[in-house]
Amino acid sequence: MADNIARVFADAIATDPTRPLLTWYDDASGDRTELSGATLANWVAKTANLLVDEVGLAPAAPVGVLLPPHWQAAAVLLGCWSAKLNVVDTPGDVDVLFAAVDQLDEAQSWAADERYALGLAPLAAPLRQVPPGFADYVVEVRGHGDHFTPQPGPGPADARLLTRAGARADELGIERGARVLVDATRYPDPIDWLLAPLTRAATVVLCANPDPARLTTRVTTEKITHPLP
């Protein structure tokens, strides 16, 4: 396995960038968003370019992420890791903070130079009202380039995260090339819903508020090979 997350992501999509890599469902809202490896890579590149070119972050700079499991959270996290930034999830001083709009109260305990709010709306719709002190992530990120070349080698936490992810892939029984169904409520840690599958070049169907009545149909229609228990 590669020694850095950006390379693991690139390797996971290299065989067929057009195949669905991350499919998002929210059974409460009815939202479904399907991203191919190429599409997610574009969002990742735009995020990394935002952080490096616009904000001017250097490798190992601290970035806070207050986001639930979601396809946009995958773009933010992978963008940060591609830029070799240090993603933290406990309150403190950071250069940039990404926060879901329903976690803005929690965001007040963070000190950040730049703040981006995410509404996590269907079709990546912009926020109707941008919270004071924040910029709208989906508006700001769209203007950046679709390609980003990561610096070689691992970021500050890549070795630790990839070791954990590989171990979790083994514990969860994720085989190489699997199509994994993940309950976002039961598996909120991105190690489980994002990095562990990527280490096995697996694709993910990530479900928030899953309706048990839809499970059997979803397993069939999405060609699931491995529902997480």
Buried (B, 14 or more C-beta within 10 A) or exposed (E): EBEBBBBBBBBBBEEEBEEBBBBBBBBEEEBEBBBBBBBBBBBBBBBBBBBBEEBEBEBEBBBBBBBBBBBBBBBBBBBBBBBBBBBBEEBEEBBBBBBBBEBBEEBEEBEBEBBBBBBBBEEBEEBEEBBEEBBBBBEBBEEBEEEBEBEEEBBBBBEEBBEBBBEBBEEBEBEEEBBBBBBBEEBEEBBBBBBBBBBBBBBBBBBBEBEEEEBEEBBEEBEBBBBBE
